[in-house]
Amino acid sequence: MSQLLNPPAPPESRKTMKPRIELIGTTGYAIRIQEDKSGQLIELHADGEEVLADIPDLADIPESTLDNFAYSLNDALGNMR
């Protein structure tokens, strides 16, 4: 006897994003993503942080450019094998 499953509906997607910080490996650098989809490149320290660059709108940057940036940053910091 087979039984059809009736899963609940997925949650509705929200128009706004929660602010978050995405670490870039173990480099001590991170990207802070704001609710308005802007961002900041930050350097993390034991006693705080330093903003290195503001990114006006991450939604306008193609994904391939972000991937290339992450690859280049990790390569420059010696995190590539």
C-alpha positions as a printed NumPy array, in Angstrom:
array([[  0.   ,   0.   ,   0.   ],
       [  1.546,   3.277,  -1.071],
       [  0.935,   6.469,   0.759],
       [  1.365,   9.929,  -0.715],
       [  3.264,  12.372,   1.391],
       [  1.876,  15.836,   1.809],
       [  4.787,  18.014,   2.973],
       [  4.158,  21.501,   4.305],
       [  4.585,  24.437,   1.955],
       [  8.059,  25.995,   1.935],
       [  8.451,  29.235,   3.849],
       [  7.816,  32.407,   1.901],
       [ 10.947,  34.154,   0.755],
       [ 11.561,  37.479,   2.37 ],
       [ 12.254,  40.606,   0.379],
       [ 14.938,  41.787,   2.795],
       [ 18.042,  39.948,   3.889],
       [ 19.284,  39.644,   7.425],
       [ 22.606,  41.396,   7.889],
       [ 25.403,  38.846,   8.114],
       [ 29.147,  38.44 ,   7.945],
       [ 30.711,  35.925,   5.55 ],
       [ 34.214,  34.893,   6.596],
       [ 36.813,  34.455,   3.865],
       [ 38.442,  31.244,   5.026],
       [ 40.863,  31.703,   7.899],
       [ 42.364,  34.872,   6.444],
       [ 41.075,  37.324,   9.031],
       [ 39.006,  39.044,   6.351],
       [ 35.25 ,  38.978,   5.89 ],
       [ 32.458,  40.554,   3.882],
       [ 29.626,  42.165,   5.824],
       [ 26.351,  42.043,   3.888],
       [ 23.742,  44.624,   4.919],
       [ 19.938,  44.434,   4.629],
       [ 20.002,  46.728,   1.583],
       [ 22.383,  44.269,  -0.175],
       [ 25.354,  46.596,   0.11 ],
       [ 28.509,  45.258,   1.659],
       [ 31.83 ,  46.015,   3.275],
       [ 35.169,  44.257,   3.091],
       [ 36.451,  44.162,   6.663],
       [ 39.621,  43.01 ,   8.384],
       [ 38.951,  41.314,  11.705],
       [ 41.2  ,  41.948,  14.711],
       [ 41.161,  40.573,  18.248],
       [ 40.024,  43.979,  19.506],
       [ 37.603,  44.928,  16.713],
       [ 37.497,  45.375,  12.976],
       [ 38.638,  47.745,  10.246],
       [ 36.531,  48.538,   7.178],
       [ 38.763,  48.277,   4.108],
       [ 36.217,  48.959,   1.35 ],
       [ 32.538,  49.695,   0.851],
       [ 30.632,  47.735,  -1.792],
       [ 27.624,  49.796,  -2.966],
       [ 25.269,  47.027,  -4.131],
       [ 26.188,  43.346,  -4.277],
       [ 23.103,  42.594,  -6.386],
       [ 24.632,  44.563,  -9.288],
       [ 27.852,  42.517,  -9.298],
       [ 27.749,  39.36 , -11.462],
       [ 28.354,  36.086,  -9.616],
       [ 31.344,  35.317, -11.834],
       [ 33.005,  38.559, -10.707],
       [ 32.448,  37.687,  -7.038],
       [ 33.891,  34.206,  -7.61 ],
       [ 36.934,  35.707,  -9.352],
       [ 37.386,  38.194,  -6.491],
       [ 37.257,  35.428,  -3.865],
       [ 39.706,  33.287,  -5.867],
       [ 42.131,  36.186,  -6.38 ],
       [ 41.966,  37.209,  -2.726],
       [ 42.65 ,  33.676,  -1.512],
       [ 45.468,  33.292,  -4.042],
       [ 47.064,  36.582,  -2.955],
       [ 46.865,  35.531,   0.697],
       [ 48.458,  32.127,   0.   ],
       [ 45.347,  30.052,   0.684],
       [ 45.515,  28.145,  -2.609],
       [ 47.098,  24.719,  -2.918]])
